[in-house]
Each structure stands twice: as structure tokens, then as C-alpha cells.
Amino acid sequence: MEYPKAALNASYKEKYISVLTEYLSSLRAKVGVTQEELSKIIGVSRQTYYAIENRSREMSWSMYMTLIMFFDTNEKTHDMLRTIGAYPDELMALIKQK
């Protein structure tokens, strides 16, 4: 499966990572999980997750995708992802086409 390079360029990724990072604590609170619980779910240390949520460490694209999947499959945060602009509609549309 091959995607147009423009859809996955660094600027595209940075845009979505930035939005998700801004709302991480709100999304996590809406689901009702602690930083420690969420870090275990996504497979990183609590310290790593804490640093990302507090913006002292940048989130990787793979972590972004993992968090998007987690929050998108939760009914409490599914719509919020779209409202805040953190859900990559263009990328998901490309995936559905394949």
C-alpha cells in the first residue's frame, strides 16, 4: 500500500502531533485513566508519557497513531478527536481507499 508522499510529510505529521499533544491530558481525563494506566496500555514508561503530555519530549508518529487508535475506539473521546482537529481525516480516507 503506497500513499502520496505529501500526505505523510513532516509538516503534516507535526500538525497532528501538536494538536494531539495539546489535548492529551483532557482526552486522558475524559477516558478516566491515569498517566500510568495509559502508559501501560500504549507500551511506554510513565516517565515517557509524562514528558510527552507535559511537552518536554516530542511524541513520535508511531506513538501518535497508537494514541489516536486508543482514543478513537473509546466512545468518550471518539468525537472529541474530530472536534479538536487531532484526527487525520485525510490519512484515514487514503487508508479506506486501499
Buried (B, 14 or more C-beta within 10 A) or exposed (E): EEEEEEEBEEEBBEBBBBBBBBBBEEBBEBBEBEBEBBBBBBEBEBEBBBBBBEEEBEBEBEBBBBBBEBBBEBEEBEEBBEEBBBBBEBBEEBEEEE
